[in-house]
């Protein structure tokens, strides 16, 4: 009998989580797996949790799940939602499907990829606007401070909350645009 796309797929997956504090990361991962158990399109046979370990300033943990998915569509949807670090198909050892079903699966995958791509492009555009606004706020703060009295680069860095080595490009831009003037080691508006 030919296996179809709608056949169940059993897989071992690893879901990783990173964050702080340690207890929150571990609880969030367990809560996520608990919600998965309520999903009628998956069945979890086994779950093995790792204790969260410190990685830099964050804590990292993971869970290894042995689970069965209703079909390939639900496995792929799970991969997009959970973004597991690893997926190992345990059963069936071969997947056979009609070309039309495979086309549908590929088109669904493409639709999800396009949605992710669009979200990333929107996020990038939003970040560019935020960055531009932050630079404008910083410029306005520098100009305002320079209007109060002449300031050194170090004083302006302190007012702006920046390390002293980060302020020169902003000052150079404002001088170049004739928004502030440099006289010796001080700046004024």
MIZAVEX-153328 format. One line per 4 residues: number of its first residue (from 0); their letters; for each residue x, y, z of N, C-alpha, C, O, CB. Coordinates in Angstrom, 2 decimals. Each point is the difference from the previous one (the first is absolute). Glycine has a CB too. Example, Ala and Ser with C-alpha at 12.3 -4.5 7.8 and 13.67 -1.06 7.14 Angstrom:
2
0> AS> 13.19,-5.69,7.80,-0.89,1.19,0.00,0.90,1.20,0.00,1.04,-0.02,0.66,-2.93,-1.15,0.59 | 1.54,2.22,-1.97,0.82,1.19,0.06,-0.77,1.09,0.73,0.51,1.11,0.17,0.67,-1.74,-2.32
REM end
This chain:
189
0> XXXX> 0.85,-1.18,0.00,-0.85,1.18,0.00,0.89,1.24,0.00,0.92,0.09,0.81,-2.77,-1.33,0.42 | 1.60,2.19,-2.12,0.80,1.21,-0.10,-0.28,0.92,1.19,-1.16,0.26,0.35,1.16,-0.45,-2.86 | 1.08,0.68,3.14,-0.16,0.92,1.12,-0.35,1.38,-0.54,0.52,0.41,-1.04,1.12,-1.73,2.45 | -2.51,2.03,-0.74,-0.45,1.30,-0.45,0.53,1.10,0.93,0.53,-0.27,1.07,-2.58,-0.78,-2.07
4> XXXX> 1.88,2.27,0.56,0.43,1.17,0.75,-0.70,0.08,1.35,0.55,0.55,0.95,-0.11,0.62,-3.09 | -1.65,-1.72,2.23,-0.77,0.15,1.22,0.40,-1.01,1.08,-0.62,-0.04,1.06,-1.25,0.90,-2.44 | 2.89,-1.66,1.12,0.43,-0.97,0.99,0.66,0.69,1.19,0.57,1.09,-0.13,-0.28,-2.80,-1.68 | -0.37,1.06,2.95,0.62,0.52,1.20,1.52,-0.07,-0.12,0.54,-0.88,-0.67,-2.53,0.18,2.03
8> XXXX> 2.65,1.65,-0.70,1.46,0.04,-0.01,0.48,0.08,1.44,-0.37,0.90,0.75,0.43,0.22,-3.04 | 0.78,-2.09,2.66,0.58,0.01,1.33,1.41,0.57,-0.10,0.77,-0.38,-0.88,-2.17,-1.63,1.61 | 1.72,2.92,0.18,1.30,0.66,-0.07,0.54,0.29,1.40,-0.75,0.11,0.97,0.11,0.90,-3.17 | 1.95,-0.90,2.25,0.67,0.47,1.22,0.43,1.42,-0.31,0.71,0.25,-0.97,0.10,-2.61,1.69
12> XXXX> -1.23,3.30,0.13,0.34,1.40,-0.22,0.66,0.57,1.25,-0.26,-0.44,1.12,-1.66,0.69,-2.75 | 2.76,0.73,1.41,0.63,0.72,1.11,-0.40,1.46,-0.10,0.21,0.65,-1.02,1.74,-2.28,1.10 | -2.54,2.13,1.00,-0.40,1.40,0.07,0.90,0.67,1.04,0.10,-0.45,1.14,-2.54,-0.06,-1.81 | 3.07,1.59,0.26,0.92,0.72,0.87,-0.62,1.32,0.43,-0.82,0.58,-0.71,2.79,-1.66,-0.42
16> XXXX> -1.57,1.54,2.31,-0.49,1.27,0.50,1.14,0.71,0.72,0.84,-0.62,0.64,-3.20,-0.29,-0.41 | 2.36,2.24,-0.37,1.06,0.84,0.55,-0.64,1.20,0.67,-0.94,0.58,-0.56,2.60,-1.34,-1.21 | -1.18,1.16,2.93,-0.54,1.18,0.66,0.45,0.11,1.44,0.91,-0.71,0.44,-2.86,0.59,-1.94 | 1.30,1.01,2.24,0.24,0.19,1.42,-1.32,0.31,0.69,-0.92,0.46,-0.68,3.26,0.37,0.24
20> XXXX> -2.48,-1.06,1.68,0.89,-0.78,0.86,-0.15,-1.49,-0.28,-0.88,-0.43,-0.75,0.74,2.21,2.51 | 1.00,-2.56,-1.15,0.08,-1.45,-0.24,-1.36,-0.67,0.20,-0.44,-0.78,-0.84,2.83,0.81,1.57 | -3.04,0.27,0.39,-1.28,-0.65,0.33,-1.07,0.32,-1.04,-0.81,-0.85,-0.35,1.40,0.96,2.79 | -0.57,1.13,-2.93,-0.98,0.41,-1.02,0.20,-0.77,-1.30,-0.96,-0.44,-0.62,0.86,2.74,1.66
24> XXXX> 1.36,-2.46,-1.44,0.30,-0.72,-1.24,-0.49,-1.45,0.10,-0.63,-0.51,-0.92,2.64,1.99,0.53 | -1.71,-2.13,1.51,-0.42,-1.39,0.18,-1.53,-0.12,0.04,-0.57,-0.90,-0.60,2.71,0.44,1.86 | -2.79,1.37,-0.55,-1.46,-0.04,0.12,-0.65,0.29,-1.36,-0.98,-0.66,-0.36,1.14,1.39,2.77 | 0.36,0.24,-3.14,-0.57,0.35,-1.31,0.07,-1.18,-0.96,-0.94,-0.25,-0.75,1.60,2.63,1.12
28> XXXX> 0.45,-3.10,-0.35,0.14,-1.17,-0.87,-1.00,-1.09,0.39,-0.64,-0.60,-0.86,3.08,1.13,0.53 | -2.57,-0.79,1.63,-0.97,-1.01,0.46,-1.43,0.42,-0.34,-0.81,-0.84,-0.39,2.38,0.20,2.25 | -1.88,1.92,-1.72,-1.34,0.50,-0.34,-0.27,-0.17,-1.49,-1.11,-0.35,-0.40,1.23,2.00,2.29 | 0.89,-1.40,-2.72,-0.17,-0.16,-1.44,-0.31,-1.47,-0.34,-0.90,-0.27,-0.79,2.48,2.21,0.39
32> XXXX> -0.84,-2.85,0.99,-0.24,-1.43,-0.26,-1.39,-0.39,0.52,-0.68,-0.82,-0.63,3.17,0.33,0.79 | -2.89,1.05,0.94,-1.33,-0.28,0.54,-1.09,0.44,-0.99,-0.99,-0.70,-0.19,1.89,0.98,2.54 | -0.70,0.88,-2.97,-0.97,0.46,-1.01,0.00,-0.90,-1.23,-1.04,-0.23,-0.61,1.35,2.58,1.43 | 0.86,-2.87,-1.17,0.08,-0.93,-1.13,-0.85,-1.25,0.26,-0.60,-0.55,-0.92,2.92,1.39,0.39
36> XXXX> -2.36,-1.27,1.78,-0.77,-1.20,0.36,-1.49,0.20,-0.23,-0.74,-0.97,-0.17,2.49,0.39,1.85 | -2.21,1.83,-1.68,-1.41,0.30,-0.25,-0.34,0.04,-1.49,-1.17,0.01,-0.37,1.14,1.27,2.49 | 1.06,-1.25,-2.98,-0.18,0.06,-1.44,-0.41,-1.38,-0.51,0.72,-0.98,0.20,0.99,2.85,-0.40 | -2.85,-1.95,-0.44,-0.54,-1.29,-0.47,0.75,-0.55,-1.22,-0.21,-1.15,-0.39,-2.01,1.84,1.26
40> XXXX> 3.11,0.12,-1.48,0.71,-0.46,-1.19,1.35,-0.63,0.34,0.69,-0.48,-0.90,-1.84,2.26,-0.40 | 1.52,-1.77,2.58,1.26,-0.62,0.42,-0.24,-0.86,1.23,-0.94,0.21,0.77,2.25,1.72,-1.72 | -0.43,-2.90,1.12,-0.03,-0.83,1.20,1.43,-0.11,0.50,0.90,-0.37,-0.76,-2.95,-0.95,-0.03 | 2.27,1.66,2.05,1.33,-0.08,0.58,0.12,-1.32,0.76,-0.77,-0.28,0.92,0.94,2.81,-0.73
44> XXXX> 0.81,-3.35,-0.60,0.21,-1.30,0.62,1.00,0.08,1.15,-0.11,-0.72,0.99,-0.41,-0.36,-3.17 | 1.50,1.97,2.02,1.07,0.08,1.00,0.59,1.40,-0.04,0.11,0.62,-1.06,0.40,-3.10,0.84 | -0.14,2.98,1.41,0.64,1.31,0.09,1.14,-0.07,1.00,-0.15,-0.53,1.10,-2.00,1.69,-1.69 | 3.30,-0.62,0.20,1.18,0.02,0.87,0.55,1.42,0.03,0.42,0.54,-1.02,0.12,-2.97,0.51
48> XXXX> -0.54,3.02,1.70,0.46,1.37,0.17,1.44,0.05,0.49,0.44,-0.86,0.77,-2.79,1.55,-0.27 | 3.08,0.30,-0.96,1.35,0.27,0.50,-0.09,1.19,0.96,-0.81,0.90,-0.21,1.92,-1.79,-1.93 | -0.30,0.87,3.17,0.05,1.15,0.91,0.59,1.19,-0.73,0.90,-0.14,-0.83,-0.66,-1.38,2.83 | -0.76,2.70,-1.69,0.53,1.21,-0.62,1.43,0.25,0.47,0.32,-0.15,1.18,-2.63,1.12,-1.32
52> XXXX> 3.15,-0.61,-0.81,1.40,0.29,0.30,0.33,1.41,-0.45,-0.54,0.49,-0.99,1.16,-2.92,0.77 | 0.26,3.07,0.95,0.38,1.38,-0.30,0.82,0.05,-1.28,0.96,-0.75,-0.17,-0.99,1.31,2.63 | -0.35,0.35,-3.36,0.74,0.28,-1.24,0.13,1.51,-0.09,-0.92,0.68,-0.45,0.08,-2.80,-0.74 | 1.98,2.62,1.61,0.18,1.45,0.04,-0.91,0.58,1.07,0.06,-0.40,1.16,0.54,0.46,-3.62
56> XXXX> -1.45,0.87,2.05,-0.93,0.63,0.94,-1.35,-0.73,0.05,-0.86,0.34,0.82,1.99,1.85,-1.25 | -1.32,-3.17,-0.43,-1.28,-0.69,-0.12,0.09,-1.44,0.48,1.08,-0.53,0.26,-1.66,2.01,-2.18 | -0.60,-2.10,2.02,-0.08,-1.43,0.32,-0.60,-0.73,-1.20,-0.95,0.47,-0.62,0.70,0.02,3.10 | 0.82,-1.64,-2.79,-0.46,-0.81,-1.12,-0.45,-1.36,0.51,0.63,-0.61,0.87,0.94,1.81,-2.43
60> XXXX> -2.67,-1.67,1.00,-0.49,-1.33,0.32,-0.64,-0.58,-1.26,-0.19,0.70,-1.00,-0.19,-0.08,3.44 | 0.05,-1.91,-2.39,-0.68,-0.62,-1.13,-0.82,-1.18,0.49,0.19,-0.51,1.10,1.64,1.23,-2.67 | -2.74,-1.13,0.70,-0.78,-1.20,0.26,0.08,-0.86,-1.26,-0.06,0.50,-1.12,-1.52,0.70,2.75 | 1.72,-2.50,-1.42,-0.05,-0.94,-1.12,-1.35,-0.70,0.08,-0.36,-0.58,1.02,2.91,0.24,-1.05
64> XXXX> -3.30,0.42,-1.06,-1.34,-0.57,-0.05,-0.08,-1.11,-1.03,0.51,0.13,-1.11,-1.46,2.06,1.84 | 0.31,-3.28,-0.35,-0.36,-1.06,-0.94,-1.48,0.22,-0.25,-0.82,-0.14,0.92,2.62,-1.57,-0.10 | -2.16,2.07,-2.05,-1.40,0.36,-0.25,-0.47,-0.47,-1.36,0.80,-0.22,-0.92,-0.51,2.18,2.41 | -1.59,-2.09,-1.61,-0.63,-0.39,-1.26,-0.85,1.16,-0.49,-0.78,0.57,0.76,0.78,-3.04,-0.11
68> XXXX> 0.17,2.79,-1.92,-0.76,1.07,-0.64,-1.09,-0.62,-0.87,0.19,-1.08,-0.57,1.82,2.62,0.60 | -3.12,-0.87,-0.14,-1.14,-0.48,-0.79,0.42,-0.26,-1.45,-0.43,-0.98,-0.61,-1.15,2.25,2.10 | 2.43,-0.38,-2.03,0.46,-0.14,-1.38,1.16,0.95,-0.25,0.43,0.72,0.91,-2.75,-1.40,-1.66 | 2.83,0.68,-0.47,1.15,0.84,-0.35,-0.32,1.48,0.14,0.86,0.79,0.40,-0.09,-2.58,-1.96
72> XXXX> -2.00,2.18,1.23,-0.39,1.41,0.14,0.19,0.47,1.44,0.56,1.07,0.25,-2.21,-1.33,-2.12 | 1.20,-0.54,2.82,0.08,0.37,1.40,1.45,-0.03,0.52,0.36,0.78,0.88,-2.68,-1.67,-0.56 | 3.13,-0.01,-0.86,1.41,-0.01,0.36,0.66,1.30,-0.46,0.74,0.62,0.76,-0.68,-3.15,-0.92 | -0.31,2.93,-1.06,0.60,1.23,-0.52,-0.52,1.22,0.77,0.77,0.91,0.31,-0.55,-1.97,-2.58
76> XXXX> -1.51,1.09,2.56,-0.55,1.11,0.78,0.67,0.07,1.37,0.35,1.08,0.47,-2.57,-1.31,-1.67 | 2.41,-0.92,1.82,0.69,-0.07,1.29,1.42,0.57,-0.13,0.44,0.76,0.86,-1.81,-2.78,-0.21 | 2.07,1.65,-1.72,1.37,0.48,-0.19,0.03,1.52,-0.13,0.92,0.63,0.53,-0.33,-2.80,-1.65 | -1.56,2.76,0.45,-0.04,1.46,-0.11,-0.33,0.64,1.34,0.56,1.04,0.35,-1.25,-1.25,-2.74
80> XXXX> -0.21,-0.39,3.14,-0.43,0.58,1.27,1.05,-0.19,1.10,0.32,0.95,0.72,-2.69,-1.38,-1.38 | 2.90,-0.78,0.81,0.91,-0.32,1.10,1.46,0.20,-0.37,0.85,0.15,0.88,-2.53,-1.77,-0.07 | 1.98,1.63,-2.10,1.37,0.11,-0.50,0.95,-0.94,0.75,0.97,0.46,0.60,-1.44,1.92,-1.23 | 0.19,-3.68,0.59,0.86,-0.94,0.72,1.43,0.03,-0.56,0.22,0.27,-1.18,-2.22,-1.73,1.64
84> XXXX> 2.95,1.19,0.42,1.40,-0.04,-0.40,0.32,-1.25,-0.79,0.99,-0.04,-0.74,-0.42,1.38,2.74 | -1.40,-2.36,-1.86,0.24,-1.26,-0.67,-1.31,-0.75,-0.17,-0.86,0.01,0.88,3.19,-0.12,0.08 | -2.48,-0.56,-2.12,-1.15,-0.86,-0.27,0.54,-1.30,-0.59,0.71,0.01,-1.01,-2.30,1.98,0.63 | 1.24,-3.09,1.01,0.40,-1.32,-0.51,-1.27,-0.80,-0.23,-0.73,-0.29,0.94,2.97,0.35,0.29
88> XXXX> -2.51,-0.42,-2.49,-1.19,-0.79,-0.34,0.27,-1.45,0.43,0.96,-0.63,-0.46,-1.57,2.17,-1.50 | -0.25,-2.06,2.82,0.13,-1.38,0.47,-0.86,-0.95,-0.81,0.43,-1.11,-0.34,0.05,1.96,2.63 | -1.69,-0.42,-2.62,-0.94,-0.81,-0.79,-0.86,0.92,-0.84,-0.36,1.08,0.47,0.33,-2.90,1.28 | -0.31,1.44,-2.94,0.45,-1.15,-0.78,1.41,0.23,-0.54,0.48,1.13,-0.03,-2.86,-1.65,-0.58
92> XXXX> 3.00,-0.53,0.20,1.35,0.12,-0.54,0.00,0.55,-1.42,1.01,0.52,-0.47,-0.31,-2.43,1.93 | -1.83,1.79,-2.14,-0.16,0.57,-1.33,-1.31,0.75,-0.07,-1.01,-0.44,0.56,2.37,-1.41,-1.58 | -1.33,2.98,0.34,-1.22,0.77,-0.22,-0.29,-0.01,-1.50,0.83,0.40,-0.81,-0.40,1.09,2.85 | -1.62,-1.94,-2.38,-0.43,0.01,-1.40,-1.28,0.80,-0.05,-0.87,-0.12,0.85,1.94,-2.14,-1.36
96> XXXX> -1.15,3.10,-0.54,-1.20,0.81,-0.11,-0.25,0.37,-1.45,0.93,0.08,-0.81,-0.57,0.81,3.13 | -1.62,-0.66,-2.64,-0.32,0.45,-1.35,0.61,1.38,-0.25,0.13,0.81,0.92,-2.28,-2.15,-0.89 | 2.51,1.61,-1.28,0.62,1.28,-0.36,-0.88,1.18,0.41,0.52,1.01,0.48,0.64,-2.14,-2.39 | -2.46,1.03,1.74,-0.92,1.10,0.35,0.08,0.31,1.50,-0.01,1.16,0.40,-1.53,-1.83,-2.30
100> XXXX> 1.61,-0.37,2.72,0.11,0.23,1.44,1.33,0.65,0.34,0.07,0.89,0.84,-1.55,-2.87,-0.41 | 2.54,1.53,-1.11,1.32,0.59,0.23,0.02,1.45,-0.43,0.61,0.84,0.66,0.46,-3.08,-0.96 | -1.72,2.55,-0.83,-0.11,1.39,-0.46,-0.68,0.85,1.06,0.44,1.12,0.30,-0.53,-1.89,-2.69 | -0.99,0.25,2.96,-0.71,0.73,1.04,0.89,0.27,1.20,0.00,1.10,0.55,-2.13,-2.14,-1.31
104> XXXX> 2.90,0.03,1.16,0.92,0.15,1.12,1.06,1.06,-0.30,0.29,0.84,0.84,-0.69,-3.25,-0.21 | 0.97,2.36,-1.83,1.02,0.98,-0.40,-0.60,1.40,-0.05,0.63,0.96,0.44,0.58,-2.74,-1.76 | -2.42,1.91,0.78,-0.63,1.32,-0.07,-0.32,0.54,1.39,0.16,1.20,0.24,-1.13,-1.80,-2.47 | 0.54,-0.26,3.14,-0.22,0.44,1.38,1.32,0.44,0.64,0.05,1.01,0.70,-2.00,-2.59,-0.50
108> XXXX> 3.01,0.83,-0.46,1.32,0.35,0.51,0.43,1.36,-0.56,0.49,0.85,0.74,0.12,-3.30,-0.54 | -0.79,2.64,-1.48,0.36,1.28,-0.63,-0.80,1.15,0.59,0.54,1.08,0.24,0.05,-2.30,-2.34 | -1.88,0.99,2.34,-0.84,1.06,0.57,0.52,0.38,1.38,0.06,1.19,0.33,-2.05,-2.03,-1.62 | 2.37,-0.14,2.09,0.54,0.29,1.33,1.34,0.72,-0.11,0.26,0.93,0.77,-1.44,-2.94,0.15
112> XXXX> 2.03,1.59,-1.85,1.29,0.67,-0.18,-0.19,1.45,-0.44,0.71,0.89,0.47,0.33,-3.10,-1.05 | -1.99,2.44,-0.32,-0.28,1.37,-0.44,-0.52,0.85,1.16,0.36,1.17,0.12,-0.85,-2.02,-2.44 | -0.34,0.27,3.16,-0.52,0.73,1.16,1.14,0.36,0.95,0.05,1.11,0.52,-2.26,-2.30,-0.73 | 3.12,0.24,0.44,1.15,0.27,0.87,0.89,1.06,-0.63,0.47,0.91,0.68,-0.55,-3.27,0.20
116> XXXX> 0.31,2.26,-2.18,0.82,0.98,-0.71,-0.61,1.39,0.10,0.71,0.98,0.25,0.05,-2.77,-1.82 | -2.08,1.89,1.40,-0.68,1.30,0.09,0.10,0.55,1.42,0.22,1.20,0.17,-1.79,-1.88,-2.01 | 1.42,-0.17,2.83,0.12,0.45,1.39,1.41,0.52,0.28,0.17,1.01,0.67,-1.94,-2.68,0.02 | 2.78,0.97,-1.21,1.38,0.45,0.19,0.26,1.33,-0.70,0.68,0.87,0.54,0.03,-3.25,-0.36
120> XXXX> -1.24,2.54,-1.38,0.17,1.26,-0.72,-0.69,1.14,0.74,0.55,1.09,0.10,-0.43,-2.33,-2.28 | -1.32,0.99,2.70,-0.70,1.02,0.78,0.78,0.35,1.26,0.10,1.17,0.37,-2.30,-1.99,-1.27 | 2.74,-0.19,1.56,0.79,0.23,1.20,1.25,0.82,-0.31,0.36,0.91,0.74,-1.22,-3.06,0.22 | 1.51,1.82,-2.07,1.19,0.75,-0.41,-0.35,1.45,-0.28,0.71,0.90,0.44,0.28,-2.99,-1.41
124> XXXX> -2.08,2.33,0.26,-0.43,1.37,-0.30,-0.33,0.75,1.29,0.37,1.16,0.16,-1.25,-1.92,-2.40 | 0.18,0.09,3.15,-0.34,0.62,1.29,1.27,0.34,0.78,0.10,1.08,0.57,-2.28,-2.36,-0.52 | 3.14,0.36,-0.03,1.26,0.25,0.70,0.76,1.17,-0.60,0.62,0.78,0.72,-0.51,-3.20,-0.15 | -0.17,2.55,-1.90,0.68,1.13,-0.66,-0.64,1.32,0.42,0.71,0.97,0.26,-0.12,-2.44,-2.22
128> XXXX> -1.91,1.51,2.04,-0.69,1.21,0.43,0.35,0.30,1.46,0.27,1.14,0.35,-2.15,-1.59,-1.98 | 1.87,-0.58,2.46,0.34,0.19,1.42,1.44,0.49,0.14,0.27,0.91,0.78,-1.90,-2.73,-0.14 | 2.56,1.23,-1.40,1.40,0.43,0.05,0.13,1.46,-0.43,0.72,0.77,0.63,0.02,-3.13,-1.10 | -1.44,2.74,-0.61,0.06,1.37,-0.49,-0.56,0.97,1.05,0.56,1.07,0.24,-0.78,-1.91,-2.63
132> XXXX> -0.90,0.45,3.01,-0.58,0.84,1.04,0.92,0.12,1.21,0.12,1.07,0.59,-2.40,-1.75,-1.37 | 2.94,-0.41,1.15,0.93,0.04,1.12,1.17,0.93,-0.29,0.43,0.75,0.87,-1.08,-3.09,-0.26 | 1.15,2.30,-1.84,1.10,0.90,-0.38,-0.49,1.45,0.05,0.73,0.88,0.47,0.30,-2.67,-1.94 | -2.24,2.04,0.99,-0.54,1.36,0.05,-0.16,0.50,1.43,0.31,1.15,0.30,-1.50,-1.58,-2.45
136> XXXX> 0.70,-0.44,3.03,-0.13,0.37,1.41,1.37,0.29,0.60,0.16,0.97,0.73,-2.24,-2.39,-0.53 | 3.07,0.60,-0.52,1.35,0.22,0.50,0.55,1.32,-0.52,0.59,0.77,0.76,-0.21,-3.26,-0.65 | -0.56,2.77,-1.41,0.45,1.27,-0.56,-0.66,1.17,0.72,0.66,0.97,0.36,-0.30,-2.08,-2.59 | -1.67,1.02,2.43,-0.72,1.09,0.68,0.50,0.18,1.42,0.12,1.14,0.47,-2.13,-1.60,-1.89
140> XXXX> 2.30,-0.62,2.12,0.53,0.07,1.35,1.36,0.69,0.02,0.27,0.84,0.86,-1.52,-2.93,-0.26 | 2.10,1.73,-1.55,1.33,0.63,-0.09,-0.14,1.49,-0.29,0.67,0.82,0.63,0.32,-3.00,-1.44 | -1.84,2.52,-0.15,-0.20,1.42,-0.34,-0.53,0.77,1.21,0.48,1.09,0.30,-0.91,-1.72,-2.70 | -0.54,0.06,3.07,-0.57,0.65,1.19,1.08,0.22,1.06,0.10,1.08,0.59,-2.34,-2.14,-1.07
144> XXXX> 3.03,0.04,0.73,1.06,0.11,1.01,1.02,1.07,-0.41,0.49,0.75,0.84,-0.81,-3.18,-0.23 | 0.63,2.48,-1.90,0.97,0.98,-0.49,-0.56,1.42,0.05,0.76,0.96,0.11,0.22,-2.72,-1.59 | -2.28,1.92,1.40,-0.62,1.32,0.12,0.08,0.53,1.43,0.06,1.21,0.21,-1.62,-1.79,-2.09 | 1.58,-0.33,2.85,0.07,0.41,1.40,1.36,0.62,0.32,0.09,1.04,0.64,-1.72,-2.85,-0.03
148> XXXX> 2.67,1.14,-1.08,1.37,0.48,0.17,0.91,-0.90,-0.81,-0.35,-1.15,-0.28,-0.13,2.08,2.61 | 1.66,-0.44,-2.73,0.93,-0.86,-0.75,0.36,-1.24,0.83,0.16,0.06,1.22,0.77,1.96,-2.43 | -0.82,-3.13,0.51,0.28,-1.28,0.67,1.10,-0.73,-0.77,0.16,0.17,-1.21,-2.56,-0.33,2.06 | 3.15,-0.65,-0.12,1.00,-0.88,-0.63,-0.72,-1.27,-0.49,-1.14,-0.27,0.36,3.02,1.18,1.15
152> XXXX> -1.18,-1.65,-2.31,-0.55,-1.27,-0.49,-0.30,-0.94,1.17,-1.01,-0.69,-0.01,2.28,0.96,-2.15 | -0.40,-0.29,3.16,-0.20,-0.86,1.16,-1.25,0.41,0.77,-0.77,-0.85,0.45,3.26,0.48,-0.30 | -2.68,1.68,0.01,-1.20,0.48,0.70,-1.26,-0.37,-0.77,-1.00,-0.42,0.59,2.33,2.31,0.39 | -1.29,-1.73,-2.30,-1.17,-0.33,-0.83,-0.28,-1.50,0.03,-1.15,-0.42,0.00,1.65,2.38,-1.49
156> XXXX> 0.56,-2.76,1.51,-0.18,-1.46,0.07,-0.70,-0.36,1.31,-0.90,-0.85,0.02,2.97,0.47,-1.44 | -1.65,1.01,2.50,-0.61,-0.28,1.31,-1.48,0.40,0.00,-0.85,-0.74,0.50,3.10,1.08,0.63 | -2.55,0.84,-1.68,-1.39,0.48,-0.07,-0.85,-0.96,-0.84,-1.14,-0.29,0.34,1.93,2.68,-0.10 | -0.22,-2.86,-1.34,-0.72,-0.89,-0.92,-0.06,-1.44,0.49,-0.75,-0.81,-0.53,1.45,2.29,-1.32
160> XXXX> 0.11,-1.81,2.86,0.02,-1.37,0.49,0.75,-0.95,-0.90,-0.29,-1.19,-0.05,-1.87,1.64,1.13 | 3.14,0.08,-1.80,0.82,-0.80,-0.92,1.43,-0.11,0.50,0.47,0.89,0.71,-1.92,-0.18,-2.61 | 2.13,-1.79,1.55,1.44,-0.05,0.30,0.68,1.13,-0.79,-0.41,0.31,-1.12,0.35,-2.86,1.53 | 1.09,3.14,0.16,0.69,1.14,-0.63,0.48,-0.30,-1.42,0.00,0.88,-0.85,0.71,-0.16,3.12
164> XXXX> -0.31,-1.96,-2.52,0.52,-0.34,-1.34,-1.11,-0.10,-1.06,0.31,-0.06,-1.20,1.55,-1.16,2.32 | -3.13,1.21,-0.71,-1.11,-0.12,-0.96,-0.55,1.35,-0.47,-0.70,0.04,-1.01,0.13,-2.19,2.10 | 0.88,3.24,-0.40,-0.62,1.29,-0.31,0.62,0.74,-1.20,-0.73,0.73,-0.66,0.20,-0.59,3.06 | 1.84,-0.29,-2.72,0.58,0.80,-1.09,-0.74,-0.05,-1.34,-0.16,1.06,-0.61,2.29,-1.47,1.72
168> XXXX> -2.60,-0.74,-1.60,-0.69,0.03,-1.29,-1.26,0.88,0.01,-0.32,0.65,-0.99,1.20,-2.94,0.56 | -1.58,2.31,1.55,-1.20,0.83,0.09,0.37,1.48,0.01,-0.65,0.82,-0.65,-0.53,-2.65,1.91 | 2.23,2.16,-0.54,0.46,1.38,0.06,0.50,0.46,-1.36,-0.29,1.12,-0.43,0.89,-1.42,2.84 | 0.16,-0.55,-3.10,0.51,0.33,-1.33,-1.14,0.27,-0.97,0.07,0.94,-0.80,1.96,-2.33,1.23
172> XXXX> -3.06,0.59,-0.38,-1.15,0.18,-0.89,-0.68,1.34,0.28,-0.36,0.72,-0.93,0.03,-3.22,0.82 | 0.14,2.83,1.39,-0.66,1.26,0.36,0.85,1.21,-0.39,-0.53,1.02,-0.43,-0.62,-2.19,2.33 | 2.48,1.06,-1.77,0.89,1.08,-0.42,-0.06,0.14,-1.51,-0.11,1.12,-0.52,1.63,-1.53,2.50 | -1.47,-0.70,-2.70,-0.04,0.01,-1.46,-1.30,0.62,-0.51,-0.01,0.70,-1.02,1.47,-2.74,1.00
176> XXXX> -2.57,1.78,0.73,-1.31,0.55,-0.40,-0.22,1.42,0.54,-1.09,0.56,-0.16,0.18,-2.89,0.12 | 1.94,2.92,0.68,-0.07,1.34,0.58,-1.09,0.15,1.04,-0.62,1.06,0.13,1.49,-0.20,-2.26 | -1.11,-1.92,2.88,-1.01,0.06,1.07,0.66,0.32,1.33,-0.64,0.52,0.91,-0.79,-2.16,-2.15 | 2.73,1.31,1.36,0.81,0.43,1.15,1.36,0.43,-0.55,0.35,-0.31,-1.14,-1.56,-1.28,2.77
180> XXXX> 1.97,2.32,-0.79,1.33,0.47,-0.39,1.02,-0.59,0.96,-0.25,-0.16,1.19,-0.69,2.31,-2.14 | 2.10,-2.46,0.39,1.10,-0.49,0.83,1.03,1.10,0.15,0.42,0.63,-0.98,-0.80,-3.02,0.22 | 0.77,2.62,2.00,1.03,1.00,0.29,1.00,-0.65,0.97,-0.28,-0.15,1.19,-1.35,2.13,-1.55 | 2.77,-2.35,-0.16,1.00,-0.71,0.82,-0.54,-1.38,0.36,-0.22,-0.83,-0.88,1.10,3.02,1.82
184> XXXX> -1.10,-2.43,0.35,-0.52,-1.31,0.46,-1.45,0.08,0.44,-0.54,-0.96,0.56,2.85,0.34,0.15 | -2.95,1.77,-0.95,-1.41,0.15,0.43,-0.92,0.19,-1.18,0.41,0.39,-1.10,0.37,0.60,3.25 | -2.03,-1.27,-1.89,-1.05,0.13,-1.02,-1.06,0.94,0.54,-0.32,-0.03,1.19,0.76,-2.30,-2.11 | -1.00,3.17,0.03,-1.06,0.94,0.40,-1.00,0.11,-1.14,0.31,-0.26,-1.16,1.28,1.56,2.67
188> X> -2.80,-0.89,-1.15,-1.05,0.16,-1.03,-0.31,1.48,-0.17,-0.85,0.36,-0.81,-0.14,-2.62,1.37
REM end
